[in-house]
Amino acid sequence: MRLLHTIRAVLWAFFGVRKRAGYEEDLGKLSPFATIAVALALVLAFVGGLIALVNWVV
């Protein structure tokens, strides 16, 4: 459950739209190490997906 909550918070941060209450709730519950690790993993997955898409199209 904690991992899913971290993933959801990072995805909201990527999207850039979040209510202030949600941000403050995440600030108190999430560990910085887990948040950074999930963010790096999602960035790598996103970039890898874009590279795969470009190679598939071209």
C-alpha positions as a Markdown table, in Angstrom:
| # | Residue | x | y | z |
|---|---|---|---|---|
| 1 | Met | 0.0 | 0.0 | 0.0 |
| 2 | Arg | 2.8 | 2.4 | 0.8 |
| 3 | Leu | 4.5 | 1.8 | -2.5 |
| 4 | Leu | 1.3 | 2.5 | -4.4 |
| 5 | His | 0.8 | 5.7 | -2.5 |
| 6 | Thr | 4.3 | 6.8 | -3.4 |
| 7 | Ile | 3.7 | 5.9 | -7.1 |
| 8 | Arg | 0.5 | 7.9 | -7.1 |
| 9 | Ala | 2.2 | 10.9 | -5.5 |
| 10 | Val | 5.0 | 10.9 | -8.0 |
| 11 | Leu | 2.6 | 10.5 | -10.9 |
| 12 | Trp | 0.6 | 13.5 | -9.6 |
| 13 | Ala | 3.9 | 15.4 | -9.4 |
| 14 | Phe | 4.7 | 14.5 | -13.1 |
| 15 | Phe | 1.3 | 15.8 | -14.1 |
| 16 | Gly | 1.8 | 19.0 | -12.1 |
| 17 | Val | -1.7 | 19.4 | -10.7 |
| 18 | Arg | -2.4 | 18.6 | -7.0 |
| 19 | Lys | -4.5 | 20.1 | -4.3 |
| 20 | Arg | -2.6 | 21.7 | -1.4 |
| 21 | Ala | -4.1 | 19.2 | 1.1 |
| 22 | Gly | -2.9 | 16.2 | -0.9 |
| 23 | Tyr | 0.6 | 17.6 | -1.1 |
| 24 | Glu | 0.8 | 18.3 | 2.7 |
| 25 | Glu | -0.5 | 14.8 | 3.4 |
| 26 | Asp | 2.1 | 13.2 | 1.2 |
| 27 | Leu | 4.8 | 15.4 | 2.7 |
| 28 | Gly | 4.1 | 13.9 | 6.1 |
| 29 | Lys | 3.7 | 10.2 | 5.0 |
| 30 | Leu | 6.2 | 9.5 | 2.3 |
| 31 | Ser | 9.9 | 8.9 | 2.8 |
| 32 | Pro | 12.3 | 11.0 | 0.6 |
| 33 | Phe | 14.4 | 8.0 | -0.4 |
| 34 | Ala | 11.4 | 6.0 | -1.6 |
| 35 | Thr | 10.0 | 9.0 | -3.4 |
| 36 | Ile | 13.3 | 9.6 | -5.2 |
| 37 | Ala | 13.7 | 6.0 | -6.1 |
| 38 | Val | 10.1 | 5.7 | -7.5 |
| 39 | Ala | 10.6 | 9.0 | -9.5 |
| 40 | Leu | 13.8 | 7.8 | -11.1 |
| 41 | Ala | 12.2 | 4.4 | -12.0 |
| 42 | Leu | 9.2 | 6.2 | -13.6 |
| 43 | Val | 11.4 | 8.6 | -15.5 |
| 44 | Leu | 13.5 | 5.7 | -16.9 |
| 45 | Ala | 10.3 | 3.9 | -17.8 |
| 46 | Phe | 8.9 | 7.0 | -19.5 |
| 47 | Val | 12.1 | 7.7 | -21.5 |
| 48 | Gly | 12.4 | 4.0 | -22.4 |
| 49 | Gly | 8.9 | 4.0 | -23.6 |
| 50 | Leu | 9.5 | 7.1 | -25.7 |
| 51 | Ile | 12.6 | 5.5 | -27.3 |
| 52 | Ala | 10.7 | 2.3 | -28.0 |
| 53 | Leu | 7.8 | 4.3 | -29.6 |
| 54 | Val | 10.2 | 6.3 | -31.8 |
| 55 | Asn | 12.0 | 3.1 | -32.9 |
| 56 | Trp | 8.7 | 1.4 | -33.7 |
| 57 | Val | 7.4 | 4.4 | -35.7 |
| 58 | Val | 10.7 | 5.0 | -37.7 |
